[in-house]
Amino acid sequence: MSKDADFHQRSLVFGYPPKVIWIRRGNCRTQEVIGILEIHGETISTFLADSESAFLSLR
């Protein structure tokens, strides 16, 4: 999991592994990141279980 765009580029070039979750939010508090993860918990679980997916972008 990262807030840096360079991990997105890496996943496009090299693919899976690793799986990348990109938190697309500017400077924010840790609580905001936790909130994003909680809101998207089901999406994250599905992404992690999918052997074909390498990249997930969350806002």
C-alpha positions in Angstrom: 0.0 0.0 0.0 1.4 3.4 -1.0 0.4 7.0 -1.6 3.2 7.3 -4.2 2.5 7.2 -7.9 5.8 5.4 -8.8 4.4 2.1 -7.5 1.6 2.5 -10.0 4.2 2.8 -12.8 6.1 -0.2 -11.5 3.0 -2.3 -11.5 2.3 -1.3 -15.1 5.8 -2.2 -16.2 6.4 -5.3 -14.2 3.0 -6.6 -13.2 2.2 -8.9 -10.4 3.8 -9.6 -7.9 3.7 -7.5 -5.9 0.1 -6.4 -5.6 -0.2 -2.6 -5.2 -2.9 -0.6 -3.4 -2.5 3.1 -4.3 -4.2 5.5 -1.9 -4.9 8.5 -4.1 -5.2 11.1 -1.5 -2.9 14.1 -0.9 -1.5 14.9 2.5 -4.0 13.6 5.0 -4.2 12.2 8.5 -3.6 8.6 9.3 -7.3 8.4 10.4 -8.4 9.4 6.9 -6.3 6.6 5.4 -7.8 4.2 7.9 -11.3 5.4 6.9 -10.5 4.8 3.2 -9.4 1.3 4.0 -12.5 0.6 6.1 -14.8 1.9 3.4 -13.2 -0.2 0.7 -12.6 -3.3 2.9 -14.7 -5.6 0.7 -13.1 -4.3 -2.5 -9.6 -4.8 -1.0 -10.5 -8.4 0.0 -11.7 -9.2 -3.5 -8.6 -7.6 -5.0 -6.3 -9.6 -2.8 -8.1 -12.9 -3.6 -7.9 -12.2 -7.4 -4.8 -13.9 -8.8 -5.0 -11.8 -12.0 -5.1 -8.3 -10.4 -1.9 -6.4 -9.7 -3.1 -2.9 -9.0 -6.0 -1.2 -7.1 -6.5 2.5 -6.8 -8.5 4.0 -4.0 -9.7 7.5 -3.3 
